Amino acid sequence: MVQVYCSTNGEKEKRLVKLNGKCIGELKDGVFYKTVVGHRHQLRHPPAWAIQADVFDKLIKPNATKIVIKDKESGIEYHCSVESFCRLRGELDRGFGRQYFLTLNHWERHGNGHRQLSLWGGSGSA
């Protein structure tokens, strides 16, 4: 079950997103933020980041314009527009429920004080 909890910090509103009681991210100022541990959460085949389909359909798509995934291990942030994620995503279920995924070449990478464009040209936000 997808749940959203709202809290305010000063004038900014932050909404924690929980799935089955576990916090999986937050919505803040039109951006969905998800913090991950790369070696555990990144898909290997194909190399991609995945988001629960229900979370995307019910919360991210109607409330955000951008997705940011931060890998705690590498310090790299992966950025993508919601529109691009919607258009380019794949779908899978490997025992953790239905998920949408977007291969790494479609994400713009930020980290270590610089911006890295996707390997396939453009900004990764295709």
Secondary structure, DSSP 8 states (H G I E B T S, - for coil): -EEEEEEEETTEEEEEEEETTEEEEEEETTEEEEEE-HHHHSEETTEEEEEEHHHIIIIIHHH-SEEEEEETTT--EEEEEHHHHHHH-EEE-SSS--EEEEEGGGSEEEETTEEE--TTSTTS--
